[in-house]
């Protein structure tokens, strides 16, 4: 089948149409359009200040565009109230915060807010979902520990648990591996990929590590000055010229010796 026909038959999960977005008085996104497909892992890439996080926040409804619109399941995102939106997409920002003394179990339960009455105790279904998430992310052993007592990797898993408890089809993550060591970064990325493969979730995230993006993404969207300059699979987009254009960095891009994705190696200027 023709590649273009295949693209057209994919289901649209979320789309942006002619977005213009300012942040703190500065134009960050300029006339950007993007269609995100159900069941794909899409990573937004670009240098600091290019608009990645601003775009993700706008797609999640956390920022309002000056013009243009975001559509969720072909309906304007702004027409959903917060509870309706949270049932369909879960957004985990950079460096989320929680009240002091909150336990892992209590944090995960917060993810059930779209389905609960705020003045009533958690129901059987809510408790069941929380237990499933704790099991899925291997959090049972620390479920009653406070967030402040956890390592960085444990906290990130707990926050991911809260997002998964929403049971939304779309999971949006802003730099989920920040402040984690290499082993915990890969552990978290594998958990995210597992959600895509086993649960069919659509994943949209911002990453800084090119090699992680090349390994875990189905699709890469490169941004520069608030506009998309490349969009495609890692094999289609990963090349030294593009990385030089986006990041101002000289690199060698080559196939991974054991896996079916590219890897990027910086060239020392010394």
Secondary structure by P-SEA (a helix, b strand, c coil): ccaaaaaaaccccccccbbbbbccccccccbbbbbbbccbbbbbbbcccccaaaaaaaaacccccccccccccccccccccaaaaaacbbbbcccccccccccaaaaaaaaacccccccccccaaaaaaaaaaaaaaccccccccccccccaaaaaaaaaaaaaaacccbbbbccccccccaaaaaaaaaaaaaaaaacbbbbbbccccaaaaaccccbbbbbccccccccccccccccaaaaaaaccbbbbbbccccccbbbbbbbbcc
